[in-house]
């Protein structure tokens, strides 16, 4: 079992959903609906690949996300659900 504790969106690597520079806003629901979220497809493919590796190795992935902003749950959903894990969303780690 892998337990992932996150407090913000991924900003580095293949699973990033927003660039590190603060010049661009995080993608919105409207951006996703209009296919205008440039990092969405790559991140989704990355987490789908991770889910395949987790399943092959009998690993369950749980995500504990505590943030007042988005944390990339849409992209992470495939990894968590396919591995049999759970997602817990809250405002803070208390």
Rosetta constraint file for C-alpha pairs under 8 A:
AtomPair CA 1 CA 59 HARMONIC 5.34 0.50
AtomPair CA 1 CA 60 HARMONIC 4.68 0.50
AtomPair CA 1 CA 61 HARMONIC 5.93 0.50
AtomPair CA 1 CA 62 HARMONIC 7.57 0.50
AtomPair CA 2 CA 59 HARMONIC 7.00 0.50
AtomPair CA 2 CA 60 HARMONIC 6.13 0.50
AtomPair CA 2 CA 61 HARMONIC 4.83 0.50
AtomPair CA 2 CA 62 HARMONIC 6.24 0.50
AtomPair CA 3 CA 61 HARMONIC 5.95 0.50
AtomPair CA 3 CA 62 HARMONIC 4.81 0.50
AtomPair CA 3 CA 63 HARMONIC 5.95 0.50
AtomPair CA 3 CA 64 HARMONIC 7.39 0.50
AtomPair CA 4 CA 61 HARMONIC 7.32 0.50
AtomPair CA 4 CA 62 HARMONIC 6.04 0.50
AtomPair CA 4 CA 63 HARMONIC 4.74 0.50
AtomPair CA 4 CA 64 HARMONIC 6.05 0.50
AtomPair CA 5 CA 63 HARMONIC 6.02 0.50
AtomPair CA 5 CA 64 HARMONIC 4.79 0.50
AtomPair CA 5 CA 65 HARMONIC 5.95 0.50
AtomPair CA 5 CA 66 HARMONIC 7.84 0.50
AtomPair CA 6 CA 63 HARMONIC 7.42 0.50
AtomPair CA 6 CA 64 HARMONIC 6.30 0.50
AtomPair CA 6 CA 65 HARMONIC 4.89 0.50
AtomPair CA 6 CA 66 HARMONIC 6.43 0.50
AtomPair CA 6 CA 71 HARMONIC 7.36 0.50
AtomPair CA 7 CA 65 HARMONIC 5.76 0.50
AtomPair CA 7 CA 66 HARMONIC 5.02 0.50
AtomPair CA 7 CA 67 HARMONIC 5.11 0.50
AtomPair CA 7 CA 71 HARMONIC 6.90 0.50
AtomPair CA 8 CA 65 HARMONIC 7.77 0.50
AtomPair CA 8 CA 66 HARMONIC 7.71 0.50
AtomPair CA 8 CA 67 HARMONIC 6.19 0.50
AtomPair CA 8 CA 69 HARMONIC 7.01 0.50
AtomPair CA 8 CA 70 HARMONIC 6.69 0.50
AtomPair CA 8 CA 71 HARMONIC 4.79 0.50
AtomPair CA 9 CA 16 HARMONIC 7.39 0.50
AtomPair CA 9 CA 17 HARMONIC 6.62 0.50
AtomPair CA 9 CA 18 HARMONIC 7.07 0.50
AtomPair CA 9 CA 70 HARMONIC 6.30 0.50
AtomPair CA 9 CA 71 HARMONIC 4.00 0.50
AtomPair CA 9 CA 72 HARMONIC 5.55 0.50
AtomPair CA 10 CA 15 HARMONIC 6.45 0.50
AtomPair CA 10 CA 16 HARMONIC 4.57 0.50
AtomPair CA 10 CA 17 HARMONIC 5.87 0.50
AtomPair CA 10 CA 18 HARMONIC 6.88 0.50
AtomPair CA 10 CA 71 HARMONIC 7.12 0.50
AtomPair CA 10 CA 72 HARMONIC 7.10 0.50
AtomPair CA 11 CA 15 HARMONIC 7.75 0.50
AtomPair CA 11 CA 16 HARMONIC 4.55 0.50
AtomPair CA 11 CA 17 HARMONIC 6.25 0.50
AtomPair CA 11 CA 18 HARMONIC 5.35 0.50
AtomPair CA 11 CA 19 HARMONIC 5.25 0.50
AtomPair CA 11 CA 20 HARMONIC 5.26 0.50
AtomPair CA 12 CA 16 HARMONIC 5.17 0.50
AtomPair CA 12 CA 19 HARMONIC 7.14 0.50
AtomPair CA 12 CA 20 HARMONIC 7.03 0.50
AtomPair CA 14 CA 42 HARMONIC 6.59 0.50
AtomPair CA 14 CA 43 HARMONIC 5.86 0.50
AtomPair CA 14 CA 46 HARMONIC 6.14 0.50
AtomPair CA 15 CA 42 HARMONIC 7.06 0.50
AtomPair CA 15 CA 43 HARMONIC 4.23 0.50
AtomPair CA 15 CA 44 HARMONIC 7.40 0.50
AtomPair CA 15 CA 46 HARMONIC 5.83 0.50
AtomPair CA 15 CA 47 HARMONIC 6.80 0.50
AtomPair CA 16 CA 39 HARMONIC 6.80 0.50
AtomPair CA 16 CA 43 HARMONIC 6.01 0.50
AtomPair CA 17 CA 26 HARMONIC 7.52 0.50
AtomPair CA 17 CA 27 HARMONIC 7.69 0.50
AtomPair CA 17 CA 39 HARMONIC 5.32 0.50
AtomPair CA 17 CA 40 HARMONIC 6.10 0.50
AtomPair CA 17 CA 43 HARMONIC 6.45 0.50
AtomPair CA 17 CA 72 HARMONIC 6.55 0.50
AtomPair CA 18 CA 24 HARMONIC 7.74 0.50
AtomPair CA 18 CA 25 HARMONIC 7.56 0.50
AtomPair CA 18 CA 26 HARMONIC 5.55 0.50
AtomPair CA 18 CA 27 HARMONIC 7.21 0.50
AtomPair CA 18 CA 39 HARMONIC 6.85 0.50
AtomPair CA 19 CA 24 HARMONIC 7.25 0.50
AtomPair CA 26 CA 70 HARMONIC 7.97 0.50
AtomPair CA 27 CA 31 HARMONIC 5.86 0.50
AtomPair CA 27 CA 32 HARMONIC 7.05 0.50
AtomPair CA 27 CA 37 HARMONIC 5.74 0.50
AtomPair CA 28 CA 32 HARMONIC 6.38 0.50
AtomPair CA 28 CA 37 HARMONIC 7.98 0.50
AtomPair CA 29 CA 33 HARMONIC 6.16 0.50
AtomPair CA 30 CA 34 HARMONIC 6.16 0.50
AtomPair CA 31 CA 35 HARMONIC 5.95 0.50
AtomPair CA 31 CA 36 HARMONIC 4.68 0.50
AtomPair CA 31 CA 37 HARMONIC 5.41 0.50
AtomPair CA 32 CA 36 HARMONIC 6.01 0.50
AtomPair CA 32 CA 37 HARMONIC 5.62 0.50
AtomPair CA 32 CA 40 HARMONIC 7.90 0.50
AtomPair CA 39 CA 43 HARMONIC 6.13 0.50
AtomPair CA 40 CA 44 HARMONIC 6.01 0.50
AtomPair CA 40 CA 75 HARMONIC 7.19 0.50
AtomPair CA 41 CA 45 HARMONIC 6.13 0.50
AtomPair CA 42 CA 46 HARMONIC 6.16 0.50
AtomPair CA 43 CA 47 HARMONIC 6.23 0.50
AtomPair CA 43 CA 75 HARMONIC 6.33 0.50
AtomPair CA 44 CA 48 HARMONIC 6.04 0.50
AtomPair CA 44 CA 75 HARMONIC 5.05 0.50
AtomPair CA 44 CA 76 HARMONIC 7.47 0.50
AtomPair CA 44 CA 78 HARMONIC 7.79 0.50
AtomPair CA 45 CA 49 HARMONIC 6.18 0.50
AtomPair CA 46 CA 50 HARMONIC 6.31 0.50
AtomPair CA 47 CA 51 HARMONIC 6.09 0.50
AtomPair CA 47 CA 75 HARMONIC 6.81 0.50
AtomPair CA 47 CA 76 HARMONIC 6.19 0.50
AtomPair CA 47 CA 78 HARMONIC 6.69 0.50
AtomPair CA 47 CA 79 HARMONIC 5.58 0.50
AtomPair CA 48 CA 52 HARMONIC 6.44 0.50
AtomPair CA 48 CA 78 HARMONIC 6.04 0.50
AtomPair CA 48 CA 79 HARMONIC 6.02 0.50
AtomPair CA 49 CA 53 HARMONIC 6.48 0.50
AtomPair CA 50 CA 54 HARMONIC 6.10 0.50
AtomPair CA 50 CA 79 HARMONIC 6.53 0.50
AtomPair CA 51 CA 55 HARMONIC 6.06 0.50
AtomPair CA 51 CA 78 HARMONIC 6.95 0.50
AtomPair CA 51 CA 79 HARMONIC 4.47 0.50
AtomPair CA 51 CA 80 HARMONIC 7.48 0.50
AtomPair CA 51 CA 82 HARMONIC 6.28 0.50
AtomPair CA 51 CA 83 HARMONIC 6.25 0.50
AtomPair CA 52 CA 56 HARMONIC 6.16 0.50
AtomPair CA 53 CA 57 HARMONIC 6.29 0.50
AtomPair CA 54 CA 58 HARMONIC 5.97 0.50
AtomPair CA 54 CA 59 HARMONIC 4.77 0.50
AtomPair CA 54 CA 60 HARMONIC 6.79 0.50
AtomPair CA 54 CA 61 HARMONIC 7.76 0.50
AtomPair CA 54 CA 83 HARMONIC 6.41 0.50
AtomPair CA 55 CA 59 HARMONIC 6.02 0.50
AtomPair CA 55 CA 60 HARMONIC 7.68 0.50
AtomPair CA 55 CA 82 HARMONIC 7.46 0.50
AtomPair CA 55 CA 83 HARMONIC 5.73 0.50
AtomPair CA 58 CA 83 HARMONIC 7.83 0.50
AtomPair CA 59 CA 83 HARMONIC 6.62 0.50
AtomPair CA 60 CA 80 HARMONIC 7.40 0.50
AtomPair CA 60 CA 83 HARMONIC 4.89 0.50
AtomPair CA 60 CA 84 HARMONIC 5.77 0.50
AtomPair CA 60 CA 85 HARMONIC 5.31 0.50
AtomPair CA 61 CA 79 HARMONIC 7.06 0.50
AtomPair CA 61 CA 80 HARMONIC 5.39 0.50
AtomPair CA 61 CA 83 HARMONIC 6.11 0.50
AtomPair CA 61 CA 84 HARMONIC 7.22 0.50
AtomPair CA 61 CA 85 HARMONIC 4.98 0.50
AtomPair CA 61 CA 86 HARMONIC 7.30 0.50
AtomPair CA 62 CA 80 HARMONIC 6.16 0.50
AtomPair CA 62 CA 85 HARMONIC 4.74 0.50
AtomPair CA 62 CA 86 HARMONIC 4.88 0.50
AtomPair CA 62 CA 87 HARMONIC 5.94 0.50
AtomPair CA 63 CA 80 HARMONIC 7.31 0.50
AtomPair CA 63 CA 85 HARMONIC 7.76 0.50
AtomPair CA 63 CA 86 HARMONIC 6.34 0.50
AtomPair CA 63 CA 87 HARMONIC 4.78 0.50
AtomPair CA 63 CA 88 HARMONIC 6.28 0.50
AtomPair CA 64 CA 87 HARMONIC 5.93 0.50
AtomPair CA 64 CA 88 HARMONIC 4.80 0.50
AtomPair CA 64 CA 89 HARMONIC 6.19 0.50
AtomPair CA 64 CA 90 HARMONIC 7.94 0.50
AtomPair CA 65 CA 71 HARMONIC 6.93 0.50
AtomPair CA 65 CA 87 HARMONIC 7.44 0.50
AtomPair CA 65 CA 88 HARMONIC 6.09 0.50
AtomPair CA 65 CA 89 HARMONIC 4.93 0.50
AtomPair CA 65 CA 90 HARMONIC 6.37 0.50
AtomPair CA 66 CA 89 HARMONIC 5.83 0.50
AtomPair CA 66 CA 90 HARMONIC 4.72 0.50
AtomPair CA 66 CA 91 HARMONIC 5.00 0.50
AtomPair CA 66 CA 92 HARMONIC 4.90 0.50
AtomPair CA 66 CA 93 HARMONIC 6.19 0.50
AtomPair CA 67 CA 71 HARMONIC 7.18 0.50
AtomPair CA 67 CA 89 HARMONIC 7.93 0.50
AtomPair CA 67 CA 90 HARMONIC 6.69 0.50
AtomPair CA 67 CA 91 HARMONIC 5.16 0.50
AtomPair CA 67 CA 92 HARMONIC 6.37 0.50
AtomPair CA 68 CA 91 HARMONIC 5.76 0.50
AtomPair CA 72 CA 76 HARMONIC 6.26 0.50
AtomPair CA 73 CA 77 HARMONIC 5.71 0.50
AtomPair CA 74 CA 78 HARMONIC 7.91 0.50
AtomPair CA 76 CA 80 HARMONIC 6.39 0.50
AtomPair CA 77 CA 81 HARMONIC 5.88 0.50
AtomPair CA 78 CA 82 HARMONIC 5.82 0.50
AtomPair CA 79 CA 83 HARMONIC 6.12 0.50
AtomPair CA 80 CA 84 HARMONIC 6.21 0.50
AtomPair CA 80 CA 85 HARMONIC 4.85 0.50
AtomPair CA 80 CA 86 HARMONIC 6.10 0.50
AtomPair CA 80 CA 87 HARMONIC 7.20 0.50
AtomPair CA 81 CA 85 HARMONIC 5.82 0.50
AtomPair CA 81 CA 86 HARMONIC 7.02 0.50
